[in-house]
Amino acid sequence: MNVFVTGGAGYIGSVCVEELLNAGHAVTVFDNLTEGHRSAVDRRATFVHACLSDRAAIGDALKKSGAEAVIHFAANALVGESMTNPGKYFRNNVGSGLNLLDAAVECRVQKFVFSSTCATYGPPERVPMTEDLPQRPINPYGESKLMFEQVLKWYREIHKLEFVAFRYFNAAGASAQFGEHHRIETHLIPNVLKVALGQARQCEIFGTDYPTPDGTCIRDYIHIADLAQAHILALAPGRAGFFNLGNGEGYSVREVIRACEEVTGKKVPTVEQPRRPGDPPRLVAAAAKAFNELGWKPKFPKLHDIVGTAWGWHQKHPSGYAD
C-alpha cells in the first residue's frame, strides 16, 4: 500500500516507517520536526517537512502520495506540559488532527490508524485493563486523545472512514537503526540508561509509598517493533475499532532500574522523590482483543530484551540523533 505517516520522524513513528518499508509498503513521512529528527527518517521513505496546522500542505502531500492509508502518530505528548498549556494540546492534538481527517476524506483514503494512549482511561477501575473500561482522563493530554477518538467514531459513521485506534501503554526499546531521543526526556528507561552512560549522576524515583510490592509504580512496557507490527496488521481491510497494546506484564520502577543495571553492568544510583500528581499505582494492559482480532503477538515480551535493544542503540548513539 501507499501509506502516509504523520510524525514519522519521531520515536515510535521512525520504527514503524522502517517496518512498513521492510514489509514492502511505500511510505510518505509528514513531520514538522519540532519533536522528531530528520535523521530518524528511513532513507527509503519520501519526506515532507510541513505542519498539520497547514491544511493546504496536508492536502497537497496526501494527494501527491496517492495514500491508501494514514497512520497518525503526530501529537504533543508531555502530560506535565498539558497541565500548564492545555490550549497547545487541544489545538495540536484535536484541531490539527481534524485537518488531517478532512484531507483524508477528500483524498478517499481507505484506512486511518491512530496512535492513542492508555491515558484516556485515567486511573483504572481494575487491572489488567480492557478496552471496555470507563474513559476518565485526568489531564489535557489524555483528554485530547479521547476527544480525537470520539471524532473518529463520527467520521466512520458519516464518511465511512475505517479506523483503528491503538491505546499504547509504555513504548520502549529500539531497532538497530532507530531509537529514543526526546528533547525533553520523561521516560524511565532512557533516563536510567543516561546514568549508565555517564551522562547523568542519578535516576529519580517518584513515589515509594504506592500499594505495590516495592512501593513504586508498576507499568506495562511494550517494544516499539511490536507496536509497529500491530500498525501493519491494522492496515488489512475490515480491521477496525479500539485496541490496547501492551505485554500484559507489569514491572515496577525499581524492577526496571534493576533490569537496566543487569543489562548494562552499571550501578545506577537513585534519589527518592515525592509522588507526581495523577500517577496511578498500576497500569497494565489486557491485550487479548489485539491478539484475537488482529493476530498480533509481541516478539519482545521480556523486559531485559526490551532494555537490551535500547542499550545497544544508546551505546552506538550516545548523543541520540545529535550525532
C-alpha positions in Angstrom: 0.0 0.0 0.0 0.9 3.7 -0.2 1.0 4.7 3.5 1.1 8.3 4.7 2.7 8.6 8.2 2.4 11.7 10.3 5.1 12.0 13.0 7.3 9.5 11.2 10.4 11.3 12.3 9.5 10.7 16.0 10.5 7.8 18.2 7.7 5.3 17.5 7.0 6.7 14.1 10.5 6.1 12.8 10.5 2.4 13.7 7.0 2.0 12.2 8.2 3.6 9.0 11.2 1.3 8.9 9.0 -1.8 9.4 6.4 -0.6 6.8 9.2 -0.3 4.3 10.6 -3.7 5.2 7.1 -5.1 4.6 7.1 -3.7 1.1 4.8 -0.7 1.6 5.6 2.7 0.0 5.8 5.4 2.7 5.5 9.2 2.8 6.5 10.8 6.1 4.9 14.1 7.1 6.6 15.8 10.0 7.3 19.4 11.2 10.4 18.2 13.2 9.5 20.1 16.3 9.8 16.8 18.2 11.2 14.4 15.6 14.5 14.3 13.9 15.3 14.4 10.2 18.0 11.7 10.5 15.4 9.4 12.2 13.5 9.1 8.8 14.4 6.0 6.9 16.1 7.0 3.7 13.8 4.8 1.6 10.8 7.0 2.6 9.6 10.2 0.9 9.8 13.1 3.4 7.6 16.1 3.6 8.6 18.9 6.1 5.4 20.6 7.0 2.9 21.0 9.8 -0.6 19.6 10.4 -1.8 23.1 11.1 -1.3 23.8 7.4 -4.4 22.4 5.8 -3.3 23.1 2.3 0.1 21.4 2.8 -1.6 18.3 4.2 -4.0 18.0 1.2 -1.2 18.6 -1.3 1.1 16.0 0.3 -1.7 13.4 0.7 -2.8 13.8 -2.9 0.8 13.5 -4.3 1.5 10.4 -2.1 -1.5 8.5 -3.5 -2.1 7.4 0.1 -4.5 4.5 0.6 -3.9 4.6 4.4 -2.9 7.1 7.0 -1.0 6.3 10.2 -1.3 9.3 12.6 1.5 9.5 15.2 2.0 13.3 15.3 1.0 14.8 18.7 2.2 16.6 21.7 2.6 14.1 24.5 4.0 15.6 27.7 1.5 15.1 30.5 3.0 17.8 32.7 3.1 20.4 29.9 -0.5 19.7 29.1 -1.4 20.7 32.6 0.3 24.1 32.1 -0.5 24.7 28.5 -3.8 22.9 27.7 -4.5 25.0 24.7 -1.5 23.7 22.9 -2.7 20.1 23.3 -6.3 20.7 22.2 -5.1 22.9 19.3 -2.5 20.4 18.0 -3.9 17.0 19.0 -7.5 17.7 18.1 -7.6 20.8 15.8 -4.7 19.8 13.6 -5.9 16.2 13.6 -9.2 17.4 12.2 -7.2 19.0 9.3 -5.7 15.6 8.6 -9.0 13.7 8.8 -10.7 16.1 6.4 -7.9 15.8 3.9 -8.0 12.0 4.2 -11.8 12.0 3.4 -11.2 14.4 0.4 -8.5 12.1 -0.9 -10.6 9.0 -0.4 -8.2 7.3 2.0 -9.4 3.8 2.8 -7.9 3.3 6.3 -6.9 5.6 9.2 -4.8 4.2 12.1 -4.5 6.4 15.2 -1.8 6.4 17.9 -3.9 6.9 21.1 -2.9 6.2 24.7 -3.9 4.4 27.9 -4.1 7.9 29.4 -7.6 8.1 28.0 -8.7 5.7 30.8 -7.3 7.7 33.7 -6.9 5.8 37.0 -8.3 2.4 36.1 -11.1 0.6 38.0 -9.2 -2.7 37.5 -6.1 -4.2 36.0 -5.3 -5.7 33.6 -7.1 -3.0 31.7 -9.6 -4.0 29.0 -10.9 -1.8 26.2 -14.4 -1.5 27.8 -13.2 0.3 31.0 -14.7 3.8 31.5 -12.5 6.5 30.0 -11.9 9.3 32.5 -8.7 11.1 31.6 -7.1 13.3 34.3 -5.0 15.6 32.2 -5.5 17.6 28.9 -3.1 15.2 27.1 -5.4 12.2 27.7 -8.5 14.3 27.2 -7.2 15.4 23.8 -6.6 11.9 22.7 -10.0 10.8 23.9 -11.6 13.7 22.0 -10.0 12.6 18.8 -11.2 9.0 19.4 -14.7 10.4 19.5 -14.2 12.3 16.3 -13.0 9.1 14.6 -16.3 7.4 15.5 -18.3 10.2 13.8 -16.1 10.2 10.7 -16.7 6.4 10.4 -20.4 7.0 10.9 -20.7 9.9 8.4 -17.8 9.4 6.0 -17.4 5.6 6.2 -13.7 6.0 7.1 -12.5 2.8 8.5 -10.2 3.3 11.5 -8.2 1.5 14.1 -7.2 3.4 17.3 -4.3 1.9 19.4 -4.2 2.7 23.1 -0.5 2.4 23.9 1.0 1.6 27.3 4.7 2.3 27.8 6.7 2.2 24.5 10.3 1.2 24.9 13.3 -0.4 23.2 14.9 0.3 19.8 15.6 -1.2 16.4 19.1 -1.5 15.1 18.8 1.9 13.3 16.3 3.9 15.3 15.9 4.7 19.0 14.6 7.1 21.6 15.8 10.7 21.6 13.3 13.2 23.0 14.4 16.8 23.5 12.7 16.7 26.9 13.0 13.1 28.2 10.4 11.9 30.7 10.6 8.2 30.0 12.1 5.9 32.7 14.3 3.6 30.6 16.3 6.2 28.6 16.7 8.3 31.8 18.2 5.2 33.6 20.4 4.5 30.6 21.7 8.1 30.7 23.1 7.2 34.2 24.7 4.0 32.8 26.3 6.1 30.0 27.7 8.5 32.5 25.5 11.4 31.2 23.6 11.8 34.5 24.6 11.3 38.1 21.4 9.6 39.3 17.9 8.5 38.4 14.8 9.8 40.2 12.1 7.6 41.6 8.8 9.5 42.0 6.8 7.9 44.8 7.9 5.0 47.0 4.7 4.5 49.0 2.3 3.1 46.4 0.3 0.0 47.3 2.6 -2.2 45.2 5.1 -4.9 46.3 8.1 -2.5 46.4 6.2 0.8 46.8 6.9 2.1 43.3 4.6 2.4 40.3 4.0 -0.6 38.0 3.8 -0.1 34.3 3.5 -2.3 31.2 6.4 -1.9 28.7 6.0 -2.7 25.0 8.7 -2.8 22.4 8.4 -0.3 19.6 8.9 -3.0 16.9 5.9 -4.8 18.4 3.9 -1.6 18.2 4.9 -1.2 14.6 3.8 -4.7 13.7 0.4 -4.0 15.2 0.0 -1.0 12.9 0.9 -3.0 9.9 -1.7 -5.7 10.8 -4.3 -2.9 11.2 -3.9 -1.9 7.6 -5.8 -5.0 6.4 -9.4 -4.3 5.2 -12.1 -4.9 7.8 -9.9 -4.5 10.8 -11.4 -1.7 12.9 -12.0 -0.4 16.4 -10.1 0.3 19.6 -7.2 -1.9 20.9 -4.9 -1.9 23.9 -1.3 -2.6 23.1 0.8 -3.9 25.9 2.5 -7.1 27.1 0.1 -7.8 29.9 3.0 -7.8 32.4 3.8 -5.1 34.8 7.2 -4.0 36.1 7.8 -1.6 39.0 10.2 1.4 38.7 12.7 -0.4 40.9 12.4 -3.6 38.8 13.1 -1.5 35.6 16.1 0.1 37.2 17.4 -3.3 38.3 17.0 -4.7 34.8 18.9 -1.8 33.4 21.7 -2.4 35.8 21.8 -6.1 34.9 21.8 -5.4 31.1 24.4 -2.6 31.3 26.6 -4.0 34.1 26.5 -0.5 35.6 25.3 0.6 39.0 22.5 3.2 38.8 22.3 5.5 41.9 18.7 6.6 42.7 17.1 9.5 44.5 13.6 9.1 46.0 11.2 12.0 45.3 7.5 12.6 46.3 4.8 11.2 44.1 3.9 13.1 40.9 0.2 14.2 40.9 -2.0 11.8 38.9 0.3 8.8 38.7 -1.8 5.7 39.2 -0.1 2.9 41.2 -0.6 0.2 38.4 -1.2 0.4 34.6 -1.1 -3.0 32.9 -2.8 -3.9 29.6 -5.2 -6.6 28.7 -4.4 -7.0 25.0 -6.4 -10.2 24.2 -8.5 -8.2 21.7 -5.5 -7.4 19.6 -4.3 -11.0 19.9 -7.6 -12.4 18.8 -8.8 -9.9 16.2 -5.5 -8.7 14.7 -3.4 -11.8 15.1 -0.9 -9.7 17.0 1.7 -11.3 19.2 4.6 -9.4 20.8 8.1 -10.7 19.9 9.8 -8.9 22.7 7.7 -9.6 25.8 10.6 -9.8 28.3 11.8 -6.6 29.9 15.5 -7.5 29.7 15.2 -7.9 25.9 13.5 -4.6 25.6 16.1 -2.8 27.7 18.9 -4.7 25.8 17.8 -3.2 22.4 17.6 0.3 23.9 21.0 -0.1 25.5 22.5 -1.2 22.2 21.2 1.8 20.4 22.2 4.3 23.0 25.7 2.9 23.1 26.0 3.5 19.4 24.3 6.9 19.6 25.3 8.3 23.0 24.1 11.8 21.9 21.0 10.4 20.1 20.3 12.0 16.7 22.6 14.9 17.6 25.4 12.6 16.5 
